[in-house]
Amino acid sequence: LQSNVVAVLDHHSPLPEGRLSASTAFAVDNPGPSVGSCCTLVSLLFHELSAVTANLVVPPSGMHSLLLGAVAVDTAACAAKLFGTRWSSPDKEMMTALWRRVSSTWQMHAFGSPEDILKGFGRIKFDIPRQLSLGISALMRADYKCFLYWNVCGQELKVGFGALTVPLSVVLQASESSREAAVNAETFANLRDEFRGAAESLIKEQSLGIVVALSSYHRPASNGDEYVLERQMALIGKKELQPIIEGAVCFVSRQPGVSEAQVLRVDQKARGVDSSDATLQSLTDIFFVSQMPVRLSRKVLEPIFREYFACLSRPQAT
């Protein structure tokens, strides 16, 4: 497969026209404005195929609905101030075009707009007990990406990034909110230990050095708005990488609006049946950041980690 890859494009950044791929002399055409959703690109491709084949290649309405949901999540669900960072004009235009194709079907089910669809999704997506019932391991893997960094203190480093829609303050039982604390105490137990077990499984299965968990959650706003998007972050990894992990937390904390990290430990008396003393000794404690700006999504945060790891690869002055 890799031998057939001509180039890898980052759809979040516009490419200069005629840019050459790293491995071949193939010139990559400028794809135009950056987009926030990869499904915008898929939709554009279907549109072009329909045009050049005189509508012989037209995706079914179910495909349009699937694409609409993905584009809407990356567009209408994002705050207006994230325009140009998480979404752009092509995303908005494609969401409108897809809605026109399937609106009659959705209106039969009392959905009058893409925003109505998102509200329906949100009632499930941000239902804390319902999400937790799936298990922390499933939540960590539902929206997961892995990145490989070269020459980090002289070695390769694989980092897994998992995105959750349950507040990490709930998962790690570090909440200051009485509402969130009630969810922990009355419904679920030992979530912090379950989180550590899920991270351990990822580390073993994929030869990771570090696991970064990011959560985004819509909580009710106190000023009359419907909700406020909150972000939180947690890091855990192999014990021998603790100095690198602590440095990464400090590096990210330099970003405006990022709170200092709390160090959370797993209660050995309450650990699950899959945990062991060896496990507790092989992994670091959990470094939890309770407040982060909305703009620091995984797409924005990963390059910050990349910059930090690049600093570790540079020769130090003596």
C-alpha positions as CSV (number, residue, x, y, z in Angstrom):
1,L,0.0,0.0,0.0
2,Q,2.7,2.5,1.0
3,S,4.4,2.0,-2.4
4,N,1.3,3.3,-4.1
5,V,0.9,6.4,-2.0
6,V,1.9,9.5,-4.0
7,A,1.5,12.1,-1.3
8,V,-0.3,12.7,2.0
9,L,-2.3,15.9,2.2
10,D,-3.3,17.7,5.3
11,H,-6.8,19.0,4.6
12,H,-6.6,21.5,7.4
13,S,-3.9,23.6,5.6
14,P,-3.9,24.9,2.0
15,L,-1.0,23.6,0.0
16,P,1.1,25.9,-2.2
17,E,0.5,25.1,-5.9
18,G,2.8,22.6,-7.4
19,R,4.2,21.4,-4.1
20,L,6.3,18.2,-4.6
21,S,5.8,15.1,-2.5
22,A,8.7,14.1,-0.4
23,S,9.4,10.8,-2.1
24,T,8.5,11.4,-5.8
25,A,8.6,14.1,-8.4
26,F,4.8,14.1,-8.6
27,A,3.4,17.6,-8.3
28,V,0.4,18.0,-6.0
29,D,-2.2,20.4,-7.3
30,N,-3.4,23.0,-5.0
31,P,-6.6,21.6,-3.5
32,G,-7.9,25.1,-2.7
33,P,-9.1,26.3,0.7
34,S,-8.5,24.2,3.7
35,V,-11.4,22.3,5.1
36,G,-12.2,21.1,8.6
37,S,-14.0,17.8,7.7
38,C,-12.5,15.1,5.6
39,C,-16.1,14.2,4.7
40,T,-16.3,17.6,2.9
41,L,-13.5,16.3,0.6
42,V,-15.4,13.0,0.2
43,S,-18.6,14.9,-0.7
44,L,-16.7,17.1,-3.2
45,L,-15.3,13.9,-4.8
46,F,-18.8,12.4,-5.2
47,H,-20.0,15.7,-6.7
48,E,-17.1,15.7,-9.3
49,L,-17.7,12.0,-10.1
50,S,-21.4,12.7,-10.7
51,A,-20.5,15.6,-13.0
52,V,-18.0,13.7,-15.1
53,T,-20.2,10.6,-15.4
54,A,-23.4,12.5,-16.3
55,N,-24.9,11.4,-12.9
56,L,-24.1,7.7,-13.5
57,V,-22.2,7.7,-10.2
58,V,-24.5,9.2,-7.6
59,P,-24.3,8.0,-4.0
60,P,-27.6,6.9,-2.3
61,S,-29.4,9.2,0.0
62,G,-28.2,7.2,3.0
63,M,-24.6,8.1,2.0
64,H,-25.6,11.7,1.8
65,S,-27.1,11.5,5.3
66,L,-23.9,9.8,6.6
67,L,-21.7,12.5,5.1
68,L,-24.1,15.2,6.4
69,G,-23.8,14.0,10.0
70,A,-20.0,14.1,9.8
71,V,-19.7,17.4,8.1
72,A,-22.3,19.0,10.5
73,V,-20.3,17.8,13.5
74,D,-17.2,19.4,12.2
75,T,-19.0,22.6,11.2
76,A,-22.2,23.6,13.0
77,A,-21.0,22.0,16.2
78,C,-18.0,24.2,16.2
79,A,-18.1,27.7,17.6
80,A,-18.0,30.6,15.2
81,K,-14.7,31.8,16.6
82,L,-13.1,28.5,15.4
83,F,-13.8,29.5,11.8
84,G,-10.5,29.0,9.9
85,T,-9.1,26.7,12.6
86,R,-11.6,23.8,12.8
87,W,-13.9,24.6,9.8
88,S,-14.1,26.9,6.8
89,S,-16.5,28.1,4.1
90,P,-16.3,24.9,2.0
91,D,-17.5,22.9,5.0
92,K,-20.5,25.2,5.5
93,E,-21.4,25.2,1.8
94,M,-21.2,21.4,1.7
95,M,-23.3,21.0,4.8
96,T,-26.0,23.2,3.1
97,A,-25.7,21.2,-0.2
98,L,-26.0,17.8,1.6
99,W,-29.0,19.0,3.6
100,R,-30.8,20.0,0.4
101,R,-30.5,16.5,-0.9
102,V,-31.9,14.7,2.2
103,S,-34.0,17.4,4.0
104,S,-37.3,15.8,3.0
105,T,-36.3,12.5,4.7
106,W,-35.1,14.2,7.9
107,Q,-38.1,16.5,8.1
108,M,-40.3,13.4,8.2
109,H,-38.6,12.7,11.6
110,A,-39.0,16.2,13.0
111,F,-35.5,17.4,12.1
112,G,-35.8,20.8,10.5
113,S,-32.1,21.6,10.0
114,P,-28.5,20.2,10.4
115,E,-28.5,21.9,13.8
116,D,-31.5,19.9,14.9
117,I,-29.7,16.7,13.9
118,L,-26.7,17.8,16.1
119,K,-29.0,18.4,19.1
120,G,-30.4,14.9,18.7
121,F,-26.8,13.5,18.5
122,G,-25.8,15.6,21.5
123,R,-28.5,14.1,23.7
124,I,-26.7,10.8,23.2
125,K,-23.2,11.9,22.7
126,F,-23.1,14.0,25.9
127,D,-25.2,11.7,28.1
128,I,-22.5,10.9,30.7
129,P,-24.0,7.7,32.3
130,R,-24.9,6.4,28.8
131,Q,-21.4,6.9,27.5
132,L,-19.8,5.4,30.6
133,S,-21.9,2.3,30.3
134,L,-19.9,1.5,27.1
135,G,-16.7,1.2,29.2
136,I,-13.7,3.5,29.3
137,S,-11.7,1.2,27.0
138,A,-14.4,1.6,24.3
139,L,-14.5,5.3,24.7
140,M,-10.8,5.7,24.5
141,R,-10.8,3.8,21.1
142,A,-13.9,5.3,19.6
143,D,-12.1,8.4,18.3
144,Y,-8.4,7.5,18.4
145,K,-5.3,8.4,16.4
146,C,-1.6,7.4,16.8
147,F,1.4,9.4,15.9
148,L,5.1,8.3,15.5
149,Y,7.8,10.8,16.5
150,W,11.4,10.3,15.4
151,N,14.6,10.8,17.5
152,V,12.9,11.8,20.7
153,C,15.9,11.7,23.1
154,G,17.5,9.3,20.6
155,Q,14.5,6.9,20.2
156,E,11.3,6.5,18.3
157,L,8.2,7.5,20.3
158,K,4.6,6.4,19.6
159,V,1.9,8.5,21.2
160,G,-1.8,7.6,21.1
161,F,-4.4,10.4,21.2
162,G,-7.9,9.4,22.3
163,A,-10.9,11.9,22.2
164,L,-13.8,11.4,24.6
165,T,-17.1,13.3,25.0
166,V,-17.2,12.4,28.8
167,P,-15.4,15.0,31.0
168,L,-12.1,13.5,32.1
169,S,-12.8,15.0,35.5
170,V,-15.6,12.4,35.7
171,V,-13.5,9.6,34.3
172,L,-10.6,10.3,36.7
173,Q,-12.9,11.1,39.6
174,A,-11.3,14.5,40.0
175,S,-14.5,16.6,39.6
176,E,-15.2,19.7,41.7
177,S,-18.8,19.7,40.4
178,S,-21.3,18.2,42.7
179,R,-23.4,17.1,39.7
180,E,-20.4,15.2,38.1
181,A,-19.3,13.8,41.5
182,A,-22.8,12.3,41.9
183,V,-22.4,10.4,38.7
184,N,-19.2,8.9,40.0
185,A,-20.4,8.0,43.4
186,E,-23.8,6.6,42.7
187,T,-23.4,4.9,39.3
188,F,-19.8,4.0,38.6
189,A,-16.8,3.0,40.7
190,N,-13.1,2.8,40.2
191,L,-13.2,4.8,36.9
192,R,-9.7,6.1,37.4
193,D,-8.4,2.6,37.7
194,E,-10.4,1.6,34.6
195,F,-8.8,4.5,32.7
196,R,-5.4,3.4,33.7
197,G,-6.2,-0.2,32.6
198,A,-7.5,1.1,29.2
199,A,-4.3,3.1,28.7
200,E,-2.2,0.1,29.7
201,S,-3.9,-2.1,27.0
202,L,-3.3,0.5,24.3
203,I,0.3,0.8,25.3
204,K,0.9,-2.9,25.1
205,E,-1.1,-3.5,21.9
206,Q,0.3,-0.7,19.9
207,S,3.8,-0.3,21.5
208,L,3.0,3.2,22.7
209,G,5.1,5.3,25.0
210,I,2.5,7.8,26.0
211,V,-1.3,8.0,25.9
212,V,-3.0,11.4,25.7
213,A,-6.7,11.6,26.4
214,L,-8.7,14.7,25.4
215,S,-12.2,15.3,26.4
216,S,-14.8,17.8,25.1
217,Y,-18.1,18.2,26.8
218,H,-21.1,20.6,26.5
219,R,-22.1,21.7,29.9
220,P,-25.1,24.0,30.6
221,A,-24.0,27.6,30.7
222,S,-24.8,29.9,33.6
223,N,-25.4,33.0,31.4
224,G,-28.5,31.7,29.6
225,D,-26.7,30.1,26.6
226,E,-27.6,26.5,25.8
227,Y,-24.1,25.1,26.6
228,V,-20.4,25.8,26.9
229,L,-17.8,23.6,25.4
230,E,-15.2,22.5,27.9
231,R,-11.9,20.7,27.2
232,Q,-9.7,18.7,29.5
233,M,-6.5,16.6,29.0
234,A,-4.8,13.7,30.8
235,L,-1.4,12.0,30.1
236,I,-0.1,8.7,31.2
237,G,2.8,6.6,29.9
238,K,5.7,4.3,30.6
239,K,7.5,5.0,33.8
240,E,10.8,5.5,32.1
241,L,9.3,8.3,30.0
242,Q,8.1,10.3,33.1
243,P,10.6,13.2,32.5
244,I,9.4,13.5,28.9
245,I,5.8,13.3,30.0
246,E,6.3,16.0,32.7
247,G,8.1,18.2,30.2
248,A,5.2,17.8,27.7
249,V,2.7,18.8,30.3
250,C,4.7,21.9,31.2
251,F,5.2,22.7,27.5
252,V,1.4,22.6,26.8
253,S,0.7,24.5,30.0
254,R,2.5,27.5,28.4
255,Q,-0.5,27.9,26.1
256,P,-2.8,30.7,27.3
257,G,-5.7,29.5,29.3
258,V,-4.3,26.1,30.2
259,S,-4.4,25.2,33.9
260,E,-1.6,23.6,35.9
261,A,-1.7,19.8,35.9
262,Q,-2.8,17.7,38.8
263,V,-1.0,14.4,39.6
264,L,-3.6,11.7,40.2
265,R,-2.8,8.3,41.6
266,V,-4.6,5.0,41.4
267,D,-5.8,3.6,44.6
268,Q,-4.1,0.2,44.9
269,K,-6.8,-1.2,47.2
270,A,-9.5,-0.4,44.7
271,R,-7.7,-1.5,41.5
272,G,-9.4,-3.8,39.1
273,V,-8.8,-7.5,38.6
274,D,-6.8,-6.9,35.5
275,S,-4.4,-4.6,37.3
276,S,-1.2,-5.8,39.1
277,D,1.6,-4.4,41.2
278,A,3.8,-4.7,38.1
279,T,1.4,-2.6,36.1
280,L,1.3,0.1,38.8
281,Q,5.1,0.2,38.8
282,S,5.5,0.3,35.0
283,L,3.2,3.3,34.4
284,T,3.4,6.8,35.5
285,D,0.8,8.6,37.6
286,I,-2.0,10.4,35.6
287,F,-1.3,14.0,34.8
288,F,-4.6,15.8,34.5
289,V,-5.2,19.3,33.1
290,S,-8.7,20.4,34.1
291,Q,-9.0,23.5,32.0
292,M,-8.0,24.1,28.4
293,P,-9.2,26.6,25.7
294,V,-11.8,25.3,23.3
295,R,-9.4,25.9,20.4
296,L,-6.9,23.2,21.6
297,S,-8.5,20.3,19.8
298,R,-6.5,17.3,18.9
299,K,-5.9,18.8,15.5
300,V,-4.4,21.9,17.1
301,L,-2.7,20.2,20.1
302,E,-0.8,17.5,18.3
303,P,1.5,20.0,16.5
304,I,2.3,21.5,19.9
305,F,3.4,18.0,21.1
306,R,5.4,17.6,17.9
307,E,7.2,20.9,18.5
308,Y,8.1,19.8,22.1
309,F,9.4,16.4,20.9
310,A,11.4,18.2,18.2
311,C,13.1,20.3,20.9
312,L,14.2,17.0,22.6
313,S,15.9,15.9,19.4
314,R,18.1,18.9,19.0
315,P,21.6,18.9,20.4
316,Q,21.8,20.7,23.7
317,A,24.4,23.4,24.2
318,T,27.1,22.6,26.7
